[in-house]
């Protein structure tokens, strides 16, 4: 709990306008409502303060689009003209109380929200195959699992190596995890068990406005 409070204080101070002493932080849980809109940074998400409304999102002609689609994003400039939004400038967005994270292959929803969150996303794999026509490079996509560490904003693989990083700020859990055999540490059941235990020990806090 103390680590969560310190993180929220740092976020609030770092983003100035929200760094008021009377800010009340509440744990994420059933019934919590995210503000709908576009997050340009991890900090905006952690403060539940999107900087643009989804209603402002359009295509190049100014027609509204679904943020989950393939259309290039545009937001109005100071004169109301649709202006391209580079993918790298968007952290994610919230629609219908579901948060979507920007990854290398598009936006993917956070399935399990907590101090250590879990999501499924599409990963691009490039393999060298001498039998493949042309360059021998074969490219395909596959579903992968990832974790978002709310203490740092780090996007980690759902693996033994990723969990080892995620548990770095909880020495007790980390020691238990490292005491397991290599095979056990890589089992999905083990990874989910430690993810749940971490979330039980660490609240995910958001400001209440």
Secondary structure as GFF3:
##gff-version 3
##sequence-region A 1 209
A	DSSP	alpha_helix	2	14	.	.	.	ID=ss1
A	DSSP	three_ten_helix	16	18	.	.	.	ID=ss2
A	DSSP	beta_strand	24	27	.	.	.	ID=ss3
A	DSSP	beta_strand	37	39	.	.	.	ID=ss4
A	DSSP	alpha_helix	42	46	.	.	.	ID=ss5
A	DSSP	three_ten_helix	54	56	.	.	.	ID=ss6
A	DSSP	beta_strand	74	76	.	.	.	ID=ss7
A	DSSP	beta_strand	82	84	.	.	.	ID=ss8
A	DSSP	three_ten_helix	87	89	.	.	.	ID=ss9
A	DSSP	beta_strand	92	95	.	.	.	ID=ss10
A	DSSP	beta_strand	98	103	.	.	.	ID=ss11
A	DSSP	beta_strand	106	112	.	.	.	ID=ss12
A	DSSP	beta_strand	116	128	.	.	.	ID=ss13
A	DSSP	beta_strand	137	149	.	.	.	ID=ss14
A	DSSP	beta_strand	154	157	.	.	.	ID=ss15
A	DSSP	alpha_helix	160	166	.	.	.	ID=ss16
A	DSSP	alpha_helix	171	179	.	.	.	ID=ss17
A	DSSP	alpha_helix	182	185	.	.	.	ID=ss18
A	DSSP	alpha_helix	188	201	.	.	.	ID=ss19
A	DSSP	beta_strand	205	208	.	.	.	ID=ss20
###
